[in-house]
Amino acid sequence: MESSTVSDTQFGHPKGLFYLFFAELWERFSFYGMKALLILYMTKQLLFSDDMSIGIFAAYMSLVYITPVLGGIIADHYIGYRRAIFLGGILMALGHFFLTIEMPIFFYGSLALIIVGNGFFKPNISTFVGALYEEGDKRRDSGFTIFYMGINIGGAVAPLLCAWFAEVYGWHYGFMLAGIGMLLGLFYFYRGTNKNVFQDKGNIPDAKVYHEKFLGLNKGQLVTIGAFLAVPVFALIVRFNQYEHYIVWIATIAITGMLIYIYRSVGSIARKRLLVTAYFTILMSLFWAIFEQAGSSLTLFADRNINLVGLNAAQTNSINSGFIILLAIPFSWLWTVLIRKKKNPNSAIKAGLGLLLLGLGFVVFAMSANSADAFAKTSMWYLFVGYFILTVGELCISPIGLSKMTELSPKKYLAFIMGVFFSASFYGHFFAGKIAKLTTVSEGENMFASGIFGEITEVITGLTSTFSGPNQAAFEQLYQYVSVYAVFGVLTAVIGLIVIMISPFIKKLMSGVH
């Protein structure tokens, strides 16, 4: 069944897709522009230690992706996708602009504003894309891949421009440019709403419930007040990130409890599909734990141990998104052709391919040590090749995962399940911080320097943990980076192969969803 008439379509897809495309593009411009600057801003401007900077970065990035669970529930039951997107966008814009004020209260408060804002914006705009297509519409995967390209146009351009502004005019101008990007995203979404391209989709789910009063305020007003009251709470969590593991446990218990409740309230086919959504979420958690070295340890690796040409360290964050821009349309076309030829791999196989390629990408980063010069600087080509490989992996798993969530989820709990899927980034970033901290040089013994891990590192990098001579400190830091990348790269690739092997069993659980 088609979801739109010909007059309501553009390039074969619902017109609303392209307004959501540009809204998400500019929102991601703001998010990735600030993200590219954050770790370097903390280590170079605020003079935080690597350990403290990585802790703050990991806490911020993980919390950004746990709030969508709550934001999805609130949108499902009270305010609808449209109001959630507007509220989230306003909070995020404020967060980016307040980062221009160099005071601790504004620094942590700004990160908290973005955390809360993203909770309302991120799950609901993705769910909105799924709502544009009827169940069984074969354009869905292609539509999500196009949407994913919009995310990455913003992600590619933002580090280049924001990092250039930060370098030429100062850090705060880079953050200000990110805030302007968020306002442009809200403008495009508002324009689409005004033109009625979304028709009746995304409105308040139940007007009667929405207008119920408590202390003289309706549900929408209470949600807005609650969002602002949550900001200082999240600011404190980011500041005291060493206690974040308690949040991880609380979130895990809450999510598991809700999933058990949903499991008991749906039919047998929906139960099987729900198990698959949990499985994909676990795989995505692993994917992001490795992938998201990009914003922290890989950025510092680029700054300290790569001979950069034409880009500064912050701007290397655009490489991944740049490759996605080049590859998203070809991949969208590829899936369409494979569907037509009845050779399209099922989603479980694509997830395994994503993990396999991610692991191989990090093996390439580790191999760069073979070309290290006397100053422990490696060739920039390894960075591009590694990013290319893991980008192909990302296109196999991430946009397809988004698409499958909208098909596998019980309709009544769609935004919540989408929020659960985004919680994979919460877990991923939390563990990414733990992995990134392994790349910092400390007085203790490197756990990857001996045994099977040491052998893997030596085979891939050509380095051992014993150094002498000039630039010893630089080589020690290089070894810390590449040993972590080598070991985790190999482990991830092996898990990817296992996922491919068990894909027939997962396909059965999907009950007809490809």
C-alpha positions as CSV (number, residue, x, y, z in Angstrom):
1,M,0.0,0.0,0.0
2,E,1.4,3.4,-0.9
3,S,1.3,6.1,1.8
4,S,0.8,9.1,-0.5
5,T,-0.8,10.1,-3.8
6,V,1.4,11.2,-6.6
7,S,0.6,14.9,-6.0
8,D,1.8,14.5,-2.4
9,T,5.2,13.0,-3.4
10,Q,8.5,14.4,-4.4
11,F,11.2,12.2,-6.1
12,G,8.9,9.2,-5.3
13,H,8.7,10.0,-1.6
14,P,6.3,11.9,0.6
15,K,7.0,15.6,0.5
16,G,7.2,15.7,4.3
17,L,10.3,13.6,4.1
18,F,12.3,16.5,2.6
19,Y,11.2,19.0,5.2
20,L,12.2,16.6,7.9
21,F,15.4,16.0,5.9
22,F,16.4,19.7,6.1
23,A,15.2,20.1,9.7
24,E,17.4,17.2,10.8
25,L,20.3,18.4,8.6
26,W,20.5,21.8,10.4
27,E,19.9,20.2,13.8
28,R,22.7,17.8,13.2
29,F,24.9,20.7,12.0
30,S,24.5,22.3,15.4
31,F,25.1,19.0,17.3
32,Y,28.1,17.8,15.3
33,G,29.6,21.3,15.1
34,M,29.7,21.6,18.8
35,K,30.7,17.9,19.3
36,A,33.8,18.4,17.1
37,L,35.0,21.2,19.2
38,L,34.2,19.9,22.7
39,I,37.1,17.5,23.5
40,L,39.7,20.0,22.2
41,Y,38.0,22.9,23.9
42,M,38.2,21.1,27.2
43,T,41.9,20.0,26.8
44,K,43.2,23.2,25.1
45,Q,41.1,26.1,26.4
46,L,39.7,24.9,29.7
47,L,43.0,22.9,30.4
48,F,41.1,19.9,31.7
49,S,43.1,16.6,31.9
50,D,42.5,13.9,29.2
51,D,40.9,11.8,31.8
52,M,38.5,14.5,33.0
53,S,37.7,15.7,29.4
54,I,37.0,12.1,28.3
55,G,34.7,11.6,31.3
56,I,32.7,14.7,30.7
57,F,32.5,14.0,26.9
58,A,31.3,10.4,27.5
59,A,28.8,11.5,30.1
60,Y,27.4,14.2,27.9
61,M,27.2,12.0,24.8
62,S,25.7,9.1,26.6
63,L,23.0,11.2,28.4
64,V,22.1,12.9,25.1
65,Y,20.9,9.4,24.0
66,I,19.1,8.2,27.1
67,T,16.7,11.2,27.3
68,P,15.1,10.2,24.0
69,V,13.5,7.2,25.8
70,L,11.6,9.6,28.1
71,G,11.0,12.1,25.2
72,G,9.5,9.3,23.2
73,I,7.1,8.3,26.0
74,I,6.0,11.9,26.5
75,A,5.4,12.5,22.8
76,D,3.5,9.2,22.5
77,H,1.1,9.9,25.3
78,Y,0.9,13.7,25.8
79,I,2.3,16.3,23.4
80,G,2.8,14.5,20.0
81,Y,5.8,14.6,17.7
82,R,5.4,18.2,16.5
83,R,5.4,19.9,19.9
84,A,8.2,17.6,21.1
85,I,10.4,18.6,18.2
86,F,9.8,22.3,18.7
87,L,10.5,22.1,22.5
88,G,13.7,20.1,21.9
89,G,14.9,22.4,19.3
90,I,14.5,25.5,21.4
91,L,16.3,23.9,24.4
92,M,19.2,22.8,22.1
93,A,19.6,26.3,20.6
94,L,19.8,27.8,24.1
95,G,22.5,25.3,25.0
96,H,24.7,26.1,22.0
97,F,24.4,29.8,22.6
98,F,25.1,29.6,26.3
99,L,28.4,27.7,25.6
100,T,29.8,31.1,24.4
101,I,29.9,32.2,28.0
102,E,33.1,30.8,29.6
103,M,31.8,30.1,33.2
104,P,31.4,26.6,34.8
105,I,27.7,27.1,35.5
106,F,27.1,27.9,31.8
107,F,29.4,25.2,30.5
108,Y,27.7,22.4,32.4
109,G,24.3,24.1,32.1
110,S,24.7,24.3,28.3
111,L,25.5,20.6,28.0
112,A,22.5,19.8,30.1
113,L,20.2,22.0,27.9
114,I,21.3,20.0,24.8
115,I,20.9,16.7,26.6
116,V,17.3,17.5,27.6
117,G,16.5,19.1,24.2
118,N,17.8,16.1,22.2
119,G,15.6,13.9,24.3
120,F,12.5,15.6,22.8
121,F,13.9,16.2,19.3
122,K,15.8,13.1,18.2
123,P,13.4,10.1,18.6
124,N,10.4,12.0,17.5
125,I,11.7,13.4,14.2
126,S,12.9,9.9,13.3
127,T,9.6,8.4,14.3
128,F,7.9,11.2,12.2
129,V,9.8,9.9,9.1
130,G,8.4,6.4,9.7
131,A,4.9,7.8,10.1
132,L,5.0,9.2,6.6
133,Y,5.0,5.6,5.2
134,E,2.2,3.0,5.6
135,E,3.1,-0.4,6.9
136,G,4.6,-2.6,4.1
137,D,5.6,0.4,2.0
138,K,8.8,-0.7,0.2
139,R,10.1,2.9,0.0
140,R,10.7,2.9,3.7
141,D,14.3,1.7,3.8
142,S,15.2,4.1,0.9
143,G,13.5,7.0,2.6
144,F,15.4,6.4,5.9
145,T,18.7,6.2,3.9
146,I,17.9,9.6,2.3
147,F,17.0,11.0,5.8
148,Y,20.3,9.6,7.1
149,M,22.1,11.4,4.4
150,G,20.6,14.7,5.7
151,I,22.0,13.9,9.1
152,N,25.4,13.5,7.6
153,I,25.4,16.5,5.4
154,G,25.0,18.5,8.6
155,G,27.6,16.2,10.3
156,A,30.1,16.8,7.4
157,V,29.8,20.5,7.0
158,A,29.6,21.4,10.7
159,P,33.0,20.4,11.9
160,L,34.6,22.1,8.9
161,L,32.9,25.4,9.4
162,C,32.6,25.5,13.2
163,A,36.2,24.4,13.6
164,W,37.3,27.0,11.1
165,F,35.4,29.7,13.0
166,A,36.8,28.5,16.3
167,E,40.4,28.6,15.0
168,V,40.2,31.9,13.2
169,Y,37.9,33.9,15.6
170,G,37.8,31.9,18.8
171,W,36.0,28.9,20.3
172,H,32.9,30.8,21.2
173,Y,32.2,31.8,17.6
174,G,32.3,28.2,16.7
175,F,29.7,27.4,19.3
176,M,27.6,30.4,18.2
177,L,27.6,29.1,14.6
178,A,26.3,25.7,15.9
179,G,23.4,27.5,17.7
180,I,22.5,29.3,14.5
181,G,22.3,25.9,12.7
182,M,19.8,24.7,15.3
183,L,17.6,27.8,14.7
184,L,17.7,27.0,10.9
185,G,16.5,23.5,11.6
186,L,13.5,24.8,13.6
187,F,12.7,27.2,10.7
188,Y,12.5,24.3,8.2
189,F,10.3,22.3,10.4
190,Y,8.0,25.2,11.1
191,R,7.8,25.9,7.4
192,G,6.8,22.3,6.7
193,T,4.1,22.5,9.4
194,N,2.8,25.7,7.8
195,K,2.6,24.2,4.4
196,N,0.7,21.2,5.8
197,V,3.1,18.7,4.2
198,F,2.7,16.4,7.3
199,Q,-1.1,16.5,7.0
200,D,-2.6,15.1,10.2
201,K,0.5,13.3,11.4
202,G,2.5,14.2,14.6
203,N,-0.3,16.1,16.3
204,I,-1.4,15.8,20.0
205,P,-2.4,12.1,20.4
206,D,-5.3,12.8,22.7
207,A,-6.6,16.4,23.1
208,K,-8.6,15.5,26.2
209,V,-5.6,14.2,28.0
210,Y,-3.4,17.1,26.8
211,H,-5.8,19.7,28.2
212,E,-6.3,18.1,31.6
213,K,-5.2,20.6,34.3
214,F,-2.9,20.1,37.2
215,L,-2.2,23.2,39.4
216,G,-3.9,25.3,36.8
217,L,-1.6,24.1,34.0
218,N,-2.2,21.7,31.1
219,K,0.0,18.7,30.3
220,G,2.0,20.6,27.6
221,Q,2.8,23.4,30.0
222,L,3.8,20.9,32.7
223,V,6.1,19.1,30.2
224,T,7.9,22.4,29.3
225,I,8.4,23.4,33.0
226,G,9.6,19.9,33.8
227,A,12.1,20.0,30.9
228,F,13.7,23.2,32.3
229,L,13.7,21.8,35.8
230,A,15.6,18.7,34.6
231,V,18.5,20.9,33.3
232,P,20.3,21.4,36.6
233,V,20.0,17.7,37.4
234,F,21.7,16.7,34.2
235,A,24.3,19.4,34.7
236,L,25.3,17.9,38.0
237,I,25.5,14.4,36.5
238,V,27.8,15.6,33.8
239,R,30.0,17.4,36.3
240,F,30.2,14.4,38.6
241,N,30.4,11.9,35.8
242,Q,32.3,9.4,37.9
243,Y,29.0,8.4,39.4
244,E,27.2,7.9,36.0
245,H,27.2,4.2,36.3
246,Y,24.4,4.5,38.7
247,I,22.3,6.2,36.0
248,V,23.2,3.3,33.7
249,W,21.8,0.8,36.2
250,I,18.7,2.8,36.8
251,A,18.1,3.3,33.0
252,T,18.6,-0.4,32.4
253,I,16.2,-1.5,35.1
254,A,13.6,1.0,33.8
255,I,13.9,0.1,30.2
256,T,13.9,-3.6,30.9
257,G,10.8,-3.2,33.1
258,M,8.9,-1.3,30.4
259,L,9.9,-3.8,27.7
260,I,8.7,-6.7,29.9
261,Y,5.4,-4.8,30.4
262,I,5.0,-4.4,26.6
263,Y,6.0,-8.0,26.0
264,R,3.2,-9.2,28.2
265,S,0.6,-6.9,26.7
266,V,1.1,-7.8,23.0
267,G,0.4,-10.9,20.8
268,S,2.8,-13.7,19.9
269,I,4.1,-12.2,16.6
270,A,4.7,-8.8,18.3
271,R,6.5,-10.5,21.1
272,K,9.0,-12.1,18.7
273,R,9.5,-8.8,16.9
274,L,10.0,-7.1,20.3
275,L,12.8,-9.5,21.1
276,V,14.5,-8.6,17.8
277,T,14.3,-4.8,18.6
278,A,16.1,-5.6,21.9
279,Y,18.7,-7.7,19.9
280,F,19.3,-4.9,17.4
281,T,19.6,-2.4,20.3
282,I,22.3,-4.5,21.9
283,L,24.2,-4.7,18.6
284,M,24.0,-1.0,18.1
285,S,25.3,-0.4,21.6
286,L,28.4,-2.4,20.7
287,F,28.7,-0.6,17.4
288,W,28.6,2.9,19.0
289,A,30.9,1.9,21.8
290,I,33.6,1.3,19.2
291,F,32.5,3.9,16.6
292,E,32.3,6.8,19.0
293,Q,36.0,6.9,19.7
294,A,35.6,9.3,16.8
295,G,34.7,12.3,18.9
296,S,37.1,11.6,21.8
297,S,40.2,9.4,21.5
298,L,40.3,9.5,17.6
299,T,40.2,13.3,17.7
300,L,43.1,13.4,20.2
301,F,44.9,10.7,18.2
302,A,44.6,12.9,15.1
303,D,45.8,16.0,17.0
304,R,48.8,14.3,18.5
305,N,49.9,11.4,16.3
306,I,48.8,12.0,12.7
307,N,50.5,14.2,10.1
308,L,47.4,16.3,9.2
309,V,47.2,18.0,5.8
310,G,44.5,20.4,4.9
311,L,42.4,19.6,8.1
312,N,42.8,20.3,11.7
313,A,42.0,17.7,14.4
314,A,38.4,18.9,15.0
315,Q,37.7,19.0,11.2
316,T,38.6,15.3,10.9
317,N,35.2,14.7,12.5
318,S,33.7,15.5,9.1
319,I,35.4,12.6,7.3
320,N,32.9,10.0,8.3
321,S,29.9,12.2,7.4
322,G,31.5,13.2,4.1
323,F,31.8,9.6,3.1
324,I,28.1,9.0,4.0
325,I,27.1,11.9,1.7
326,L,29.0,10.2,-1.1
327,L,27.6,6.7,-0.4
328,A,24.1,7.2,1.0
329,I,22.3,7.6,-2.4
330,P,24.3,4.7,-4.0
331,F,23.4,2.5,-1.0
332,S,19.8,3.5,-1.3
333,W,19.9,2.6,-4.9
334,L,21.7,-0.6,-4.1
335,W,19.0,-1.8,-1.7
336,T,16.4,-1.0,-4.3
337,V,18.1,-3.0,-7.0
338,L,18.8,-5.9,-4.7
339,I,15.1,-5.9,-3.7
340,R,14.1,-6.0,-7.3
341,K,16.4,-8.9,-7.9
342,K,15.3,-10.6,-4.7
343,K,18.9,-10.7,-3.4
344,N,18.6,-8.0,-0.7
345,P,20.3,-9.3,2.5
346,N,18.0,-9.4,5.5
347,S,18.5,-6.8,8.3
348,A,20.2,-9.4,10.6
349,I,22.9,-10.0,8.0
350,K,23.4,-6.3,7.4
351,A,23.9,-5.8,11.1
352,G,26.7,-8.4,11.1
353,L,28.3,-6.7,8.1
354,G,28.2,-3.4,9.9
355,L,30.1,-4.7,12.9
356,L,32.6,-6.7,10.8
357,L,33.4,-3.5,8.7
358,L,33.6,-1.3,11.8
359,G,36.2,-3.7,13.3
360,L,38.2,-3.7,10.1
361,G,38.2,0.1,10.1
362,F,39.8,0.3,13.5
363,V,42.3,-2.3,12.5
364,V,43.3,0.1,9.7
365,F,43.7,2.9,12.3
366,A,46.0,0.6,14.3
367,M,48.0,-0.3,11.2
368,S,48.9,3.4,10.7
369,A,51.6,2.9,13.4
370,N,53.6,1.0,10.8
371,S,54.2,4.3,9.0
372,A,55.1,6.3,12.1
373,D,58.0,8.8,11.7
374,A,60.7,9.8,14.2
375,F,58.1,12.0,16.0
376,A,55.5,9.2,16.3
377,K,53.4,10.8,13.6
378,T,51.6,8.5,11.2
379,S,50.2,9.0,7.7
380,M,46.8,10.7,7.3
381,W,45.8,8.2,4.5
382,Y,45.1,5.5,7.1
383,L,42.6,7.8,8.8
384,F,40.7,8.2,5.5
385,V,40.8,4.5,4.6
386,G,39.7,3.5,8.1
387,Y,36.9,6.0,8.1
388,F,35.8,4.8,4.6
389,I,35.5,1.2,5.8
390,L,33.7,1.9,9.0
391,T,31.3,4.3,7.1
392,V,30.3,1.4,4.8
393,G,29.7,-0.6,7.9
394,E,27.6,2.2,9.4
395,L,25.4,2.4,6.3
396,C,24.8,-1.4,6.6
397,I,23.6,-1.2,10.2
398,S,22.4,2.3,11.4
399,P,19.8,3.6,8.9
400,I,18.5,0.1,8.4
401,G,18.2,-0.3,12.1
402,L,16.2,2.9,12.3
403,S,13.9,1.6,9.5
404,K,13.4,-1.8,11.2
405,M,12.5,-0.2,14.5
406,T,9.5,1.5,12.9
407,E,8.4,-1.8,11.4
408,L,9.1,-4.2,14.3
409,S,7.7,-2.0,17.1
410,P,4.1,-2.3,18.4
411,K,2.4,0.8,17.0
412,K,1.1,1.9,20.4
413,Y,4.7,2.0,21.7
414,L,6.5,3.2,18.6
415,A,8.1,6.3,19.9
416,F,9.2,4.5,23.1
417,I,10.8,1.7,21.2
418,M,12.5,4.3,19.0
419,G,13.8,5.9,22.2
420,V,15.0,2.5,23.3
421,F,16.9,2.1,20.0
422,F,18.5,5.5,20.6
423,S,19.5,4.3,24.1
424,A,22.0,2.1,22.3
425,S,23.9,5.3,21.8
426,F,23.6,6.0,25.6
427,Y,25.2,2.7,26.4
428,G,27.6,3.0,23.5
429,H,28.9,6.4,24.6
430,F,29.1,5.3,28.2
431,F,31.3,2.3,27.3
432,A,33.1,4.4,24.6
433,G,34.3,6.6,27.4
434,K,35.6,3.6,29.3
435,I,37.5,2.5,26.1
436,A,38.8,6.0,25.4
437,K,40.2,6.2,28.9
438,L,42.3,3.1,28.1
439,T,44.1,5.3,25.5
440,T,45.5,7.7,28.1
441,V,49.1,7.2,29.2
442,S,49.3,6.2,32.9
443,E,51.9,4.8,35.2
444,G,50.1,1.4,35.4
445,E,50.8,-1.4,32.9
446,N,49.0,-1.3,29.6
447,M,46.5,-4.3,29.6
448,F,47.1,-4.7,25.9
449,A,50.9,-4.9,26.1
450,S,51.1,-8.6,27.0
451,G,49.6,-12.0,26.3
452,I,47.3,-12.6,23.3
453,F,46.4,-8.9,23.2
454,G,50.0,-7.9,23.0
455,E,50.6,-10.3,20.2
456,I,47.6,-9.0,18.2
457,T,48.9,-5.4,18.7
458,E,52.4,-6.3,17.6
459,V,51.2,-8.1,14.5
460,I,48.9,-5.3,13.4
461,T,50.9,-2.2,14.4
462,G,54.5,-3.4,14.3
463,L,55.0,-1.9,17.8
464,T,55.8,-3.3,21.2
465,S,55.4,-1.6,24.6
466,T,59.1,-1.1,25.1
467,F,60.6,2.2,23.9
468,S,63.8,4.0,24.2
469,G,65.5,7.0,22.6
470,P,64.1,10.4,21.6
471,N,60.4,11.1,21.5
472,Q,59.7,8.2,23.9
473,A,56.7,9.9,25.4
474,A,55.2,10.4,21.9
475,F,55.7,6.8,21.0
476,E,54.2,5.7,24.3
477,Q,51.1,7.7,23.5
478,L,50.9,6.3,20.0
479,Y,51.1,2.8,21.4
480,Q,48.3,3.5,23.8
481,Y,46.0,4.5,20.9
482,V,46.8,1.8,18.4
483,S,46.9,-1.1,20.9
484,V,43.3,-0.2,21.9
485,Y,42.2,0.1,18.3
486,A,43.9,-3.1,17.2
487,V,42.4,-5.3,20.0
488,F,38.9,-3.8,19.9
489,G,38.9,-3.8,16.1
490,V,39.7,-7.6,16.0
491,L,37.1,-8.4,18.7
492,T,34.4,-6.4,16.9
493,A,35.1,-8.0,13.5
494,V,34.8,-11.5,15.1
495,I,31.4,-10.6,16.8
496,G,30.3,-9.3,13.3
497,L,31.0,-12.8,11.8
498,I,29.1,-14.5,14.6
499,V,26.1,-12.2,14.0
500,I,26.1,-13.1,10.3
501,M,26.2,-16.8,11.3
502,I,23.1,-16.6,13.6
503,S,21.1,-14.4,11.2
504,P,18.7,-17.2,10.0
505,F,17.4,-17.6,13.5
506,I,16.9,-13.8,13.9
507,K,15.1,-13.7,10.6
508,K,12.5,-16.2,11.8
509,L,11.8,-14.1,14.9
510,M,11.1,-11.0,12.6
511,S,8.0,-12.8,11.3
512,G,7.9,-11.5,7.8
513,V,9.8,-8.2,8.3
514,H,12.8,-8.2,6.0
